[in-house]
């Protein structure tokens, strides 16, 4: 998911621009690879208001459904800046920061509504928690293909996910549907 269509360049400064519009805007920073947390910490130490949305969700790892936390937008951070007062040169030299996202010569402005919508989803731990919504990787009726084992290449429909490790599939065999219990690691969604 990319925010590019939502970003707009700062308007060229002219007399019709009001001071209030020029005050505080959210901008987008690109961090160095895997250094989002370092950049966030360093910018906060400098007194900047930074928002780094983190997502908590389930992922299938080694055949088990595990809860993980990762950046919602890898390598990107939101930073609120006063377009007239802040010295932006310190941002470029901050550890962990690669660059301020720009359109031509102007730093990209993220609409405040986008940041506010993300902030509304953040819980008391500072995370966007999707583990409450997605308790199972597969839902009844999902079409899947078997990746390993005797039935490799066969397609079926999920009847139920009976544990964190196994799923019950309906396969068409010998002219009728048969139930088959199979490890999660051996199937993939179609």
KEGU-910057 format. One line per 2 residues: their letters; for each residue y, x, z of N, C-alpha, C. Coordinates in Angstrom, 3 decimals. Example, Ala and Ser with C-alpha at 12.3 -4.5 7.8 and 13.67 -1.06 7.14 Angstrom:
<kevexs>
as	-5.690 13.190 7.800 -4.500 12.300 7.800 -3.300 13.200 7.800 ~ -2.250 12.850 7.080 -1.060 13.670 7.140 0.030 12.900 7.870
</kevexs>
This chain:
<kevexs>
xx	-1.168 0.849 0.000 0.000 0.000 0.000 1.224 0.889 0.000 ~ 2.138 0.625 -0.896 3.318 1.464 -0.987 4.575 0.640 -0.781
xx	5.568 1.235 -0.177 6.825 0.545 0.067 7.828 0.759 -1.048 ~ 7.491 1.505 -2.055 8.442 1.895 -3.081 9.249 0.723 -3.641
xx	8.632 -0.438 -3.984 9.437 -1.509 -4.536 10.463 -2.074 -3.549 ~ 10.231 -1.901 -2.242 11.133 -2.450 -1.249 12.306 -1.530 -0.943
xx	12.246 -0.289 -1.367 13.277 0.674 -1.045 14.431 0.562 -2.020 ~ 15.654 0.753 -1.497 16.829 0.722 -2.360 17.697 1.921 -2.046
xx	18.336 2.510 -3.054 19.205 3.646 -2.771 20.475 3.179 -2.078 ~ 21.089 4.070 -1.306 22.380 3.747 -0.704 23.387 3.534 -1.820
xx	24.244 2.520 -1.715 25.252 2.340 -2.752 26.228 3.510 -2.727 ~ 26.770 3.813 -3.876 27.763 4.870 -3.957 28.956 4.447 -3.109
xx	29.434 5.319 -2.253 30.516 4.960 -1.355 31.761 4.578 -2.147 ~ 32.288 3.390 -1.852 33.546 2.967 -2.440 34.278 2.108 -1.412
xx	35.497 1.690 -1.701 36.329 0.993 -0.733 35.812 -0.396 -0.388 ~ 34.996 -1.002 -1.245 34.514 -2.355 -0.975 33.385 -2.379 0.057
xx	32.899 -1.234 0.407 31.798 -1.132 1.350 32.343 -1.271 2.760 ~ 31.785 -2.173 3.576 32.293 -2.354 4.934 31.692 -1.307 5.868
xx	32.413 -1.020 6.956 31.931 -0.025 7.927 30.645 -0.480 8.583 ~ 30.509 -1.781 8.855 29.316 -2.285 9.526 28.071 -2.016 8.679
xx	28.162 -2.225 7.369 27.020 -1.974 6.492 26.644 -0.497 6.490 ~ 27.634 0.357 6.682 27.397 1.797 6.610 26.862 2.366 7.908
xx	26.828 1.578 8.970 26.473 2.115 10.277 24.994 2.524 10.364 ~ 24.157 1.659 10.844 22.766 2.004 11.095 21.864 1.433 10.014
xx	21.144 2.300 9.326 20.165 1.882 8.324 18.852 2.600 8.589 ~ 17.759 1.924 8.236 16.446 2.556 8.308 16.201 3.317 7.019
xx	15.721 4.540 7.165 15.394 5.385 6.020 13.932 5.804 6.139 ~ 13.423 6.390 5.087 12.030 6.799 5.041 11.940 8.312 4.948
xx	11.090 8.879 5.820 10.846 10.325 5.820 9.426 10.588 5.361 ~ 9.245 11.667 4.641 7.910 12.135 4.279 7.609 13.335 5.161
xx	6.493 13.264 5.874 6.123 14.386 6.746 5.227 15.351 5.982 ~ 5.036 16.511 6.557 4.061 17.449 6.006 2.669 16.866 6.256
xx	1.675 17.272 5.482 0.333 16.698 5.653 -0.178 16.800 7.096 ~ -0.641 15.663 7.624 -1.214 15.540 8.970 -0.256 15.989 10.083
xx	1.045 15.893 9.855 2.010 16.293 10.875 2.971 15.165 11.239 ~ 2.526 13.915 11.048 3.380 12.775 11.382 3.762 12.770 12.855
xx	2.783 13.033 13.720 3.048 12.988 15.165 3.994 14.104 15.592 ~ 3.828 15.280 15.017 4.727 16.396 15.335 6.150 16.062 14.893
xx	6.292 15.544 13.672 7.619 15.190 13.160 8.261 14.118 14.034 ~ 7.470 13.113 14.409 7.987 12.040 15.261 8.489 12.598 16.594
xx	7.690 13.427 17.233 8.061 14.008 18.520 9.328 14.871 18.396 ~ 9.386 15.708 17.383 10.534 16.593 17.204 11.814 15.803 16.928
xx	11.714 14.759 16.120 12.887 13.937 15.821 13.364 13.175 17.055 ~ 12.410 12.662 17.843 12.794 11.976 19.095 13.480 12.950 20.050
xx	12.987 14.184 20.123 13.612 15.197 20.980 15.052 15.477 20.564 ~ 15.349 15.274 19.287 16.706 15.474 18.782 17.581 14.236 18.951
xx	16.995 13.147 19.491 17.768 11.941 19.753 17.735 10.901 18.640 ~ 16.901 11.071 17.643 16.809 10.099 16.556 15.883 8.954 16.944
xx	16.180 7.764 16.433 15.305 6.604 16.623 14.282 6.620 15.487 ~ 13.005 6.771 15.841 11.932 6.931 14.859 10.875 5.861 15.089
xx	10.330 5.323 14.016 9.245 4.358 14.093 8.106 4.849 13.201 ~ 6.947 5.053 13.830 5.754 5.525 13.132 4.658 4.486 13.356
xx	4.485 3.533 12.423 3.493 2.480 12.631 2.061 3.012 12.580 ~ 1.314 2.734 13.656 -0.087 3.138 13.749 -0.965 1.896 13.697
xx	-2.086 2.009 13.012 -2.999 0.898 12.810 -4.314 1.175 13.539 ~ -4.753 0.213 14.341 -6.058 0.301 15.007 -6.968 -0.706 14.307
xx	-8.069 -0.207 13.741 -8.991 -1.082 13.024 -10.394 -0.498 13.046 ~ -11.329 -1.265 12.514 -12.716 -0.810 12.453 -12.992 -0.113 11.130
xx	-13.831 0.923 11.207 -14.301 1.624 10.023 -15.780 1.924 10.226 ~ -16.516 1.955 9.143 -17.930 2.270 9.214 -18.085 3.781 9.135
xx	-18.613 4.392 10.212 -18.842 5.838 10.249 -20.271 6.083 10.702 ~ -21.017 6.799 9.903 -22.405 7.132 10.188 -23.218 5.884 10.530
xx	-22.970 4.812 9.777 -23.725 3.587 9.956 -23.298 2.736 11.136 ~ -22.269 3.159 11.863 -21.804 2.398 13.020 -20.360 1.967 12.803
xx	-20.078 0.786 13.286 -18.724 0.264 13.216 -17.935 0.860 14.379 ~ -16.887 1.650 14.059 -16.111 2.319 15.105 -14.650 1.937 14.987
xx	-13.999 1.832 16.142 -12.576 1.551 16.194 -11.821 2.868 16.034 ~ -10.900 2.923 15.067 -10.122 4.146 14.854 -8.630 3.803 14.816
xx	-7.814 4.820 15.060 -6.362 4.680 14.977 -5.874 5.665 13.924 ~ -5.098 5.168 12.959 -4.539 6.021 11.925 -3.183 5.474 11.499
xx	-2.429 6.290 10.779 -1.114 5.865 10.304 -1.253 4.710 9.332 ~ -0.385 3.723 9.471 -0.367 2.616 8.527 0.072 3.126 7.154
xx	1.068 4.017 7.147 1.536 4.656 5.923 1.398 6.161 6.119 ~ 0.250 6.740 5.738 0.052 8.177 5.972 1.197 9.024 5.429
xx	1.682 9.931 6.274 2.753 10.889 5.995 4.158 10.302 6.017 ~ 4.304 8.993 6.215 5.638 8.389 6.211 6.061 7.929 7.597
xx	7.341 8.123 7.891 7.965 7.679 9.138 9.253 6.955 8.789 ~ 9.625 5.988 9.606 10.909 5.332 9.460 11.868 5.974 10.453
xx	13.100 6.215 10.037 14.101 6.799 10.920 15.392 6.019 10.737 ~ 16.031 5.671 11.882 17.295 4.937 11.819 18.436 5.927 11.949
xx	19.324 5.894 10.976 20.424 6.844 10.927 21.750 6.129 10.725 ~ 22.791 6.707 11.281 24.141 6.262 11.009 24.576 7.015 9.762
xx	24.811 6.297 8.698 25.092 6.928 7.409 26.357 7.781 7.412 ~ 27.263 7.533 8.349 28.509 8.297 8.383 28.510 9.398 9.439
xx	27.820 9.164 10.569 27.938 10.084 11.696 26.835 11.125 11.802 ~ 25.614 10.755 11.469 24.496 11.689 11.671 24.575 12.891 10.739
xx	24.223 14.057 11.299 24.115 15.274 10.496 22.674 15.341 9.994 ~ 22.491 15.048 8.726 21.156 14.945 8.162 20.529 16.296 7.881
xx	21.307 17.356 7.951 20.747 18.682 7.661 19.725 19.090 8.716 ~ 19.875 18.630 9.946 18.900 18.963 10.996 17.555 18.313 10.721
xx	17.551 17.186 10.039 16.299 16.483 9.738 15.443 17.324 8.801 ~ 16.061 17.890 7.784 15.299 18.675 6.795 14.636 19.899 7.412
xx	15.233 20.448 8.475 14.661 21.653 9.080 13.792 21.353 10.298 ~ 13.537 20.084 10.556 12.696 19.687 11.688 11.235 19.987 11.397
xx	10.542 20.539 12.406 9.109 20.834 12.240 8.336 19.558 11.957 ~ 7.497 19.615 10.938 6.679 18.470 10.567 7.283 17.612 9.469
xx	8.579 17.737 9.208 9.247 16.927 8.192 9.235 17.670 6.857 ~ 8.786 16.994 5.809 8.814 17.583 4.471 10.148 17.272 3.800
xx	10.532 15.988 3.800 11.791 15.613 3.168 12.156 14.168 3.489 ~ 13.407 13.850 3.264 13.905 12.486 3.336 13.669 11.877 1.957
xx	13.054 10.708 1.893 12.772 10.068 0.608 14.098 9.650 -0.019 ~ 14.268 10.003 -1.294 15.530 9.754 -1.994 15.280 9.105 -3.346
xx	16.296 8.396 -3.804 16.368 7.942 -5.182 17.573 8.660 -5.772 ~ 17.339 9.487 -6.731 18.342 10.395 -7.298 18.986 11.175 -6.158
xx	20.277 10.984 -5.916 20.954 11.752 -4.869 21.080 11.008 -3.550 ~ 20.620 9.767 -3.495 20.853 8.936 -2.322 19.570 8.711 -1.529
xx	19.628 8.864 -0.216 18.458 8.582 0.616 18.053 7.104 0.496 ~ 16.771 6.869 0.431 16.263 5.502 0.312 16.535 4.737 1.594
xx	17.002 3.509 1.449 17.230 2.625 2.583 16.108 1.594 2.591 ~ 15.462 1.443 3.734 14.412 0.443 3.897 15.073 -0.799 4.490
xx	14.883 -1.970 3.885 15.484 -3.180 4.447 15.064 -3.364 5.907 ~ 16.021 -3.744 6.731 15.756 -3.916 8.159 14.676 -4.964 8.403
xx	14.589 -5.974 7.528 13.582 -7.020 7.692 12.165 -6.455 7.596 ~ 11.966 -5.444 6.764 10.636 -4.818 6.626 10.247 -4.136 7.933
xx	11.156 -3.364 8.495 10.883 -2.660 9.752 10.706 -3.665 10.883 ~ 11.546 -4.703 10.926 11.427 -5.720 11.981 10.093 -6.455 11.904
xx	9.631 -6.763 10.691 8.321 -7.416 10.535 7.198 -6.525 11.059 ~ 7.286 -5.230 10.801 6.274 -4.297 11.325 6.365 -4.201 12.842
xx	7.582 -4.143 13.374 7.769 -4.035 14.827 7.230 -5.267 15.554 ~ 7.303 -6.442 14.935 6.778 -7.673 15.542 5.259 -7.618 15.705
xx	4.601 -6.841 14.865 3.141 -6.754 14.908 2.633 -5.714 15.901 ~ 3.538 -4.871 16.420 3.152 -3.797 17.323 2.888 -4.370 18.716
xx	1.757 -3.993 19.321 1.419 -4.467 20.664 2.010 -3.544 21.736 ~ 1.680 -3.799 23.002 2.228 -3.018 24.116 1.789 -1.557 24.095
xx	0.710 -1.235 23.379 0.250 0.150 23.248 0.943 0.874 22.092 ~ 1.803 0.168 21.355 2.489 0.766 20.221 1.656 0.778 18.950
xx	0.650 -0.095 18.879 -0.267 -0.134 17.736 -0.239 -1.493 17.049 ~ -0.517 -1.494 15.758 -0.799 -2.735 15.052 -2.313 -2.887 15.134
xx	-2.761 -3.790 16.005 -4.187 -3.899 16.339 -4.869 -4.954 15.485 ~ -5.741 -4.504 14.594 -6.502 -5.427 13.761 -7.941 -5.573 14.242
xx	-8.279 -4.951 15.357 -9.658 -5.042 15.845 -9.969 -6.434 16.377 ~ -8.951 -7.162 16.813 -9.177 -8.511 17.312 -9.478 -9.470 16.168
xx	-8.937 -9.179 14.988 -9.088 -10.061 13.836 -10.364 -9.759 13.069 ~ -10.729 -8.506 12.932 -11.872 -8.137 12.096 -13.004 -7.586 12.954
xx	-13.736 -8.471 13.592 -14.791 -8.006 14.475 -16.052 -7.600 13.706 ~ -16.182 -8.049 12.476 -17.351 -7.711 11.669 -16.913 -7.172 10.320
xx	-17.669 -6.209 9.804 -17.356 -5.657 8.491 -17.722 -6.624 7.378 ~ -18.819 -7.359 7.559 -19.271 -8.299 6.544 -19.344 -9.687 7.155
xx	-18.933 -10.666 6.359 -18.963 -12.062 6.797 -20.023 -12.810 6.006 ~ -20.563 -13.887 6.541 -21.533 -14.681 5.783 -20.956 -15.079 4.427
xx	-21.760 -14.888 3.389 -21.336 -15.217 2.037 -20.847 -14.016 1.236 ~ -20.569 -12.883 1.898 -20.133 -11.681 1.188 -21.264 -11.159 0.300
xx	-20.934 -10.772 -0.928 -21.918 -10.193 -1.843 -21.962 -8.687 -1.614 ~ -23.158 -8.144 -1.507 -23.351 -6.717 -1.246 -24.445 -6.158 -2.146
xx	-24.461 -4.820 -2.225 -25.515 -4.130 -2.965 -26.167 -3.133 -2.020 ~ -27.461 -3.015 -2.100 -28.202 -2.084 -1.261 -28.121 -0.698 -1.902
xx	-27.685 0.302 -1.104 -27.450 1.660 -1.615 -28.637 2.585 -1.429 ~ -29.489 2.294 -0.459 -30.586 3.208 -0.123 -31.863 2.423 0.162
xx	-32.959 3.130 0.188 -34.227 2.541 0.596 -34.995 1.911 -0.552 ~ -36.015 1.160 -0.189 -36.916 0.556 -1.173 -36.228 -0.454 -2.076
xx	-35.178 -1.091 -1.591 -34.487 -2.126 -2.357 -33.190 -1.622 -2.994 ~ -33.077 -0.306 -3.170 -31.869 0.297 -3.748 -31.535 -0.367 -5.081
xx	-30.239 -0.745 -5.236 -29.783 -1.377 -6.457 -29.849 -2.897 -6.436 ~ -30.573 -3.478 -5.490 -30.670 -4.926 -5.387 -29.369 -5.480 -4.824
xx	-29.031 -6.678 -5.267 -27.842 -7.361 -4.757 -28.257 -8.581 -3.961 ~ -27.459 -8.870 -2.942 -27.763 -10.017 -2.113 -26.495 -10.590 -1.494
xx	-26.704 -11.595 -0.652 -25.614 -12.267 0.031 -25.834 -12.114 1.534 ~ -24.754 -11.804 2.261 -24.862 -11.642 3.708 -25.104 -13.006 4.342
xx	-26.146 -13.082 5.136 -26.424 -14.294 5.901 -25.717 -14.208 7.241 ~ -25.859 -13.028 7.901 -25.175 -12.775 9.172 -25.213 -11.289 9.488
xx	-24.247 -10.863 10.276 -24.267 -9.495 10.798 -24.711 -9.641 12.237 ~ -25.930 -9.213 12.534 -26.497 -9.498 13.848 -26.184 -8.462 14.917
xx	-25.622 -7.311 14.536 -25.229 -6.311 15.529 -24.250 -5.356 14.850 ~ -23.844 -4.322 15.585 -22.957 -3.328 15.003 -23.681 -2.440 13.995
xx	-25.008 -2.530 13.957 -25.778 -1.613 13.116 -26.555 -2.298 11.998 ~ -26.788 -3.606 12.101 -27.673 -4.265 11.131 -27.046 -5.546 10.594
xx	-27.519 -5.937 9.394 -27.066 -7.158 8.753 -28.281 -7.871 8.163 ~ -28.231 -9.194 8.136 -29.307 -9.982 7.533 -28.814 -10.433 6.157
xx	-29.582 -10.074 5.118 -29.237 -10.411 3.739 -30.190 -11.459 3.195 ~ -29.684 -12.238 2.239 -30.527 -13.142 1.467 -30.698 -12.519 0.092
xx	-31.954 -12.222 -0.275 -32.266 -11.645 -1.579 -33.144 -12.617 -2.352 ~ -32.928 -12.699 -3.667 -33.801 -13.533 -4.503 -35.010 -12.709 -4.883
xx	-36.154 -13.101 -4.336 -37.419 -12.414 -4.636 -38.494 -13.464 -4.883 ~ -39.293 -13.220 -5.894 -40.436 -14.086 -6.198 -40.008 -15.545 -6.349
xx	-38.818 -15.747 -6.950 -38.371 -17.100 -7.268 -37.704 -17.848 -6.128 ~ -37.514 -17.219 -4.986 -36.828 -17.904 -3.882 -36.080 -16.900 -3.026
xx	-35.209 -17.403 -2.167 -34.418 -16.521 -1.309 -35.237 -16.063 -0.112 ~ -35.174 -14.772 0.148 -35.869 -14.161 1.272 -34.838 -13.495 2.179
xx	-35.034 -13.578 3.484 -34.161 -12.885 4.438 -34.680 -11.475 4.647 ~ -33.741 -10.536 4.722 -34.094 -9.140 4.919 -33.082 -8.533 5.880
xx	-33.565 -7.904 6.943 -32.684 -7.237 7.898 -32.586 -5.770 7.491 ~ -31.339 -5.272 7.379 -31.135 -3.927 6.843 -29.988 -3.243 7.586
xx	-30.044 -1.919 7.764 -28.943 -1.204 8.429 -27.648 -1.280 7.618 ~ -26.521 -1.368 8.318 -25.213 -1.425 7.673 -24.957 -0.236 6.757
xx	-25.449 0.912 7.142 -25.201 2.136 6.365 -25.844 2.080 4.994 ~ -26.790 1.174 4.798 -27.508 1.131 3.528 -26.941 0.131 2.536
xx	-25.821 -0.556 2.881 -25.257 -1.530 1.958 -23.792 -1.223 1.685 ~ -23.302 -1.785 0.579 -21.878 -1.670 0.271 -21.431 -2.998 -0.346
xx	-20.157 -3.314 -0.160 -19.609 -4.545 -0.723 -19.474 -4.397 -2.225 ~ -19.624 -5.505 -2.916 -19.479 -5.521 -4.380 -18.072 -5.962 -4.717
</kevexs>
